[in-house]
């Protein structure tokens, strides 16, 4: 009662916000399966699911708890076959990546009073948090548990995570401003 069609339920996200999150996560999953697979064959490893939840969090500016839920949902989306080679590791990694994004969205990063670098910096750091969490868990499970070196195995992930973070950061920065204008945020 007294709530608009796109209004919020006490402190919750609006219906429009929830739809935006769902559409962006679905688009991220489809892009990861299609464009991501194509780019991987050229040595690039974008993760459009991370980019999608970062873009959603940047646009709707949820609370930290809501950011965590978005990350949890993103991690569950990654359990869809062909989105994840190591089951369940995306749940904690996307949860932590989304929490990092939710924290960083509150940090002002205007350059010259006009250019907002937050989407770029935020997405880069959030992707690193997610990627290195995933890598550390994967290395521990697949390498350390059988007697391998954690440091050597993690070193192999550094270029992949940093490359993914760079791609995601540029991708989100390019989309954030026009989408914010379209959504009037």
CORGINOR-V136320 format. One record per backbone hydrogen bond with DSSP energy under -0.5 kcal/mol. CO is the residue of the C=O (numbers start at 1). NH is the residue of the N-H. Records with the same first field share a line. If there is no record, write none. Layout:
CO->NH + NH
//
This chain:
4->7
7->15
8->10
9->12
13->9
14->18
15->19
16->20
17->21
18->22
19->23
20->24
21->25
22->26
23->27
24->28
25->29
26->30
27->31
28->32
29->33
30->34
31->36
34->38
35->39
36->40
37->41
38->41
39->42 + 44
40->43
46->48
47->51
48->52
49->53
50->54
51->55
52->56
53->57
54->58
55->59
56->60
57->61
63->67
64->68
65->69
66->70
67->71
68->72
69->73
70->74
71->75
72->76
73->77
74->78
76->79
77->80
80->83
85->87
86->89
88->91 + 92
89->93
90->94
91->95
92->96
93->97
94->98
95->99
96->100
97->101
98->102
99->103
100->104
101->105
103->106
104->107
106->108
109->117
110->112
111->114 + 115
114->116
115->111 + 117
117->121
118->122
119->123
120->124
121->125
122->126
123->127
124->128
125->129
126->130
127->131
128->132
129->133
130->134
131->135
132->136
133->137
134->138
135->139
136->140
137->141
138->142
139->143 + 144
140->145
143->146 + 148
144->147
148->150
149->153
150->154
151->155
152->156
153->157
154->157 + 158
155->159
156->160
157->161
158->162
159->163
160->164
161->165
162->166
163->167
164->168
165->169
166->170
167->171
168->172
169->173
170->174
171->175
172->176
173->177
174->178
175->179
176->180
177->181
178->182
179->183
180->185
181->184
//
